[in-house]
Amino acid sequence: MIELTKLGERYSGNRGEILNLLERECGGVGIIWSKAGSRRSDHSHVADGHWLYVLSGKMEYWERPVGSVEKPEHATVNEGEMVWTGPGIEHATIFPVDTVLISMSLRPRDKSHHEQDVVRLAEPLPIG
């Protein structure tokens, strides 16, 4: 079952707010801008995993274990929410509106490391 990731504590004061998205070591942090109607992912990772935090917009997210023929599970991830994708999980994302994500990975996320770890699906994950 897909569960939204619990966010860190939010601190408020007269200077503003701080929200700790990830309170652990990670290998890379990136920002992903997705246009309304676009589809991303349709892959899995061998050893890496990532948290996807929706900074603005909305993400429709599907996942299932690699090799499964079962219908993928679905979750809507709204602004201010975060979901975890672990290794060995096929996943797909669709963005109904312009969306900005913060991606935080276990391992380094430069192109070389990412390409060594990503397994692109031969066919898009069936989400219908």
Buried (B, 14 or more C-beta within 10 A) or exposed (E): EBEBBEBEEEEEEEEEEEEEBBEEEBBBBEEBEBEEEEBBBBBBBEEBBBBBBBBEBBBBBBBBEEEEEEEBEEBBBEBEBBBBBBBBBBBBBBBEEBBBBBBBBBBEBEEEBBEEBEEEBEEEBEBE
